[in-house]
Structure formats: structure tokens, C-alpha cells
Amino acid sequence: MTDIFMTSINILKSSQRDGIFNDIDMDKLFSNIKDVLDGNLLFWKEILLPMRVKLQQTGLPMDPSDLKDGFMKFDIYFKPYLHYVLDQKASAEYFKQKFSRDDLFQHL
């Protein structure tokens, strides 16, 4: 969903449409959402997916120790959340401001 919204804004900003949405600050609006997504995908690929494959192949119940590396590297996988959460209030305020003052933004 975020990709669709971000891509739509970028297309409109780069088009020859009289500078539509050029005043939107993507960093203020989305913070570091891409980094958050990347952290989640890395956690999935390195921890959850191998565990899922193992469960499918063996048919055995989940071994909680398979999550150990995920807990040991929790700060690495989810570090982007710190920045995102700290920016959340400012991002929400920026969104409310744009939404209340810009008819085109409301339609988007």
C-alpha cells in the first residue's frame, strides 16, 4: 500500500503537471518506512522462512530455539522502528496538515 501511494506521488511530482505535489516532503510523510519494510523482510528471510521450511519438511512441532538468532539480532532487524516511531507524531501531523489544506492530496 505504501509503495502504491509513494509511487503515485513520485509519478505526479515528476510529471509535467504544473508541479502537482512538488511541495510534498516524502521523508516527512513516510519517514523511513522503506527501512522498516527492509528490516521486516530480512527477519522473514533469515529467521521465519527457514523455520517454516523446516516445519514443512520435518512435520515436527516448532522448536522455540529456532527463534534464538532472531532474538539475538532483534536490534539489527528492527532498528529502523526506533526512527520510525520517533517520527510518527510529526508524520501524522504533516499528513493532517496536507490533507486539510490540499484538495488534490485528499483525492490521492
MIMAR-919652 format. One record per residue (C-alpha): x negated, y negated, z. Coordinates in steps of 0.5 Angstrom, whole numbers, padded with zeros to 4 digits, always signed. Example, Ala and Ser with C-alpha at 12.3 -4.5 7.8 and 13.67 -1.06 7.14 Angstrom:
! MIMAR-919652
-0025+0009+0016
-0027+0002+0014
! end
This chain:
! MIMAR-919652
+0000+0000+0000
-0006-0005+0002
-0009-0003-0005
-0003-0005-0009
-0002-0011-0005
-0009-0013-0005
-0010-0011-0013
-0004-0015-0014
-0006-0022-0011
-0013-0021-0014
-0010-0020-0021
-0006-0026-0020
-0012-0030-0018
-0016-0028-0024
-0011-0029-0029
-0009-0035-0033
-0003-0037-0029
-0005-0044-0027
-0009-0042-0021
-0003-0038-0018
-0005-0035-0011
-0012-0038-0011
-0011-0041-0004
-0010-0034-0001
-0016-0032+0003
-0017-0025+0002
-0021-0024+0008
-0016-0028+0013
-0010-0024+0010
-0013-0017+0010
-0019-0018+0015
-0024-0011+0014
-0018-0006+0012
-0022-0003+0007
-0028-0002+0012
-0022+0001+0017
-0020+0006+0011
-0027+0008+0009
-0028+0010+0017
-0022+0014+0017
-0024+0017+0010
-0031+0019+0013
-0028+0022+0019
-0023+0026+0015
-0028+0029+0010
-0034+0030+0015
-0029+0033+0021
-0022+0034+0020
-0022+0037+0013
-0028+0042+0015
-0024+0044+0021
-0018+0045+0016
-0021+0049+0011
-0024+0054+0017
-0017+0055+0020
-0014+0056+0013
-0020+0061+0011
-0020+0065+0018
-0013+0064+0020
-0015+0064+0027
-0013+0058+0032
-0016+0052+0032
-0023+0051+0036
-0023+0045+0040
-0031+0045+0040
-0030+0044+0032
-0028+0036+0034
-0034+0035+0038
-0038+0032+0033
-0032+0027+0032
-0032+0025+0039
-0040+0024+0039
-0040+0020+0033
-0033+0016+0035
-0036+0010+0035
-0039+0010+0028
-0033+0013+0025
-0028+0008+0028
-0033+0002+0029
-0029-0002+0024
-0023-0002+0028
-0026-0007+0033
-0027-0012+0028
-0020-0011+0025
-0017-0011+0032
-0020-0018+0034
-0018-0021+0027
-0011-0018+0028
-0008-0024+0031
-0011-0029+0026
-0009-0025+0020
-0002-0024+0023
-0001-0032+0024
-0004-0033+0017
+0001-0029+0014
+0006-0032+0017
+0004-0039+0015
+0003-0037+0008
+0010-0033+0008
+0014-0039+0011
+0010-0044+0006
+0010-0041+0000
+0016-0038-0004
+0011-0034-0009
+0008-0031-0003
+0015-0029-0001
+0016-0026-0007
+0010-0022-0007
! end
